[in-house]
Amino acid sequence: ALAETLAHNSGIRSLVVRSQGLGNYWSSKIAGALAINHHLTCLDLGDNEIDDVGIANFACDLLKNKCLAQLNLDGNNIGNDGAKNIADVLSRHNKLTTLDLDENCIGSPGTIAIASALKN
């Protein structure tokens, strides 16, 4: 219900869904709504057990949204592969200005990928 409402609601600018155990399935539903909703500018999905698979799906839909400026994914289970998907988004999504990936499982390869995307 949340994802469907988000997809068709032009009034919501900020959405915080922290610590709800969304996991990959529900986070992908929210990401699908982002592909349609072009009004949301801030999204907080911190502490929701999202891993690399979930971020791969999320990243595909996020590329279709050009309004999101702030994205918080802290406290999830994102590793190097997920960080590389995020790096791909960063290299092609010019509105995203704030990204929080604190307390994930990102190592040097993922950090380097994100740094390279930000440099370009």
C-alpha positions as CSV (number, residue, x, y, z in Angstrom):
1,A,0.0,0.0,0.0
2,L,2.8,2.4,0.8
3,A,4.6,1.9,-2.5
4,E,1.4,2.3,-4.5
5,T,0.5,5.5,-2.6
6,L,4.0,6.9,-3.1
7,A,3.9,6.2,-6.8
8,H,0.8,8.3,-7.3
9,N,1.2,11.0,-4.7
10,S,2.7,14.3,-5.8
11,G,2.5,16.0,-2.3
12,I,5.0,13.8,-0.5
13,R,8.5,15.4,-0.6
14,S,10.2,13.4,2.2
15,L,9.7,9.8,3.3
16,V,11.3,8.2,6.4
17,V,10.8,4.4,6.7
18,R,13.5,3.4,9.2
19,S,14.0,0.2,11.0
20,Q,10.9,-1.5,9.5
21,G,12.6,-4.7,8.3
22,L,11.7,-3.9,4.7
23,G,14.4,-6.1,3.2
24,N,15.0,-6.5,-0.5
25,Y,11.4,-7.2,-1.5
26,W,9.7,-4.1,0.0
27,S,12.6,-1.8,-0.7
28,S,12.3,-2.8,-4.4
29,K,8.6,-1.9,-4.3
30,I,9.5,1.5,-2.9
31,A,12.1,1.9,-5.6
32,G,9.5,1.0,-8.3
33,A,7.4,3.8,-6.9
34,L,10.4,6.2,-7.3
35,A,10.5,5.4,-11.0
36,I,7.0,6.9,-11.2
37,N,7.1,9.6,-8.5
38,H,9.0,12.6,-9.6
39,H,8.3,14.7,-6.5
40,L,10.0,12.9,-3.7
41,T,13.3,14.6,-2.8
42,C,14.3,12.9,0.4
43,L,14.2,9.1,1.2
44,D,15.4,7.4,4.4
45,L,15.5,3.6,4.3
46,G,18.1,3.2,7.0
47,D,18.3,0.0,9.1
48,N,16.1,-2.1,6.8
49,E,18.1,-5.2,6.0
50,I,18.7,-4.2,2.4
51,D,21.7,-6.1,0.8
52,D,23.5,-6.1,-2.5
53,V,20.7,-7.8,-4.3
54,G,18.2,-5.3,-3.1
55,I,20.4,-2.4,-4.0
56,A,20.9,-3.7,-7.5
57,N,17.1,-3.7,-8.0
58,F,16.8,-0.4,-6.2
59,A,19.5,1.3,-8.4
60,C,17.7,0.4,-11.7
61,D,14.6,2.2,-10.6
62,L,16.4,5.1,-9.0
63,L,18.0,5.9,-12.4
64,K,14.4,6.6,-13.6
65,N,13.9,9.2,-10.9
66,K,15.6,12.6,-11.4
67,C,14.3,14.4,-8.4
68,L,15.7,12.5,-5.4
69,A,18.3,14.7,-3.7
70,Q,18.8,12.9,-0.4
71,L,19.1,9.2,0.1
72,N,19.8,7.5,3.4
73,L,20.7,3.8,3.4
74,D,22.7,3.6,6.6
75,G,22.7,0.5,8.8
76,N,21.8,-1.9,6.0
77,N,23.8,-4.9,4.6
78,I,25.2,-3.2,1.6
79,G,28.6,-4.6,0.5
80,N,31.0,-3.9,-2.4
81,D,28.7,-5.1,-5.1
82,G,25.9,-2.9,-3.9
83,A,28.3,0.0,-3.6
84,K,29.2,-0.5,-7.2
85,N,25.5,-0.3,-8.2
86,I,25.3,2.9,-6.2
87,A,28.4,4.2,-7.9
88,D,26.7,3.6,-11.3
89,V,23.7,5.6,-10.1
90,L,25.9,8.5,-8.8
91,S,27.6,8.7,-12.2
92,R,24.3,9.2,-14.0
93,H,22.0,10.8,-11.4
94,N,22.9,14.5,-11.2
95,K,20.3,15.6,-8.6
96,L,21.5,13.3,-5.8
97,T,23.4,15.6,-3.4
98,T,23.3,13.7,-0.1
99,L,24.0,10.0,0.4
100,D,24.4,8.2,3.7
101,L,25.9,4.7,3.6
102,D,27.2,4.6,7.2
103,E,27.2,1.3,9.0
104,N,27.2,-1.0,6.0
105,C,29.6,-3.7,4.8
106,I,31.4,-1.7,2.1
107,G,35.1,-2.3,1.8
108,S,37.8,-0.8,-0.3
109,P,36.5,-1.9,-3.7
110,G,33.1,-0.4,-3.1
111,T,34.6,2.8,-1.6
112,I,36.8,3.2,-4.6
113,A,33.9,2.7,-7.0
114,I,31.9,5.4,-5.3
115,A,34.8,7.8,-5.1
116,S,35.5,7.3,-8.8
117,A,31.8,8.0,-9.6
118,L,31.9,11.2,-7.5
119,K,35.1,12.4,-9.2
120,N,33.5,12.1,-12.6
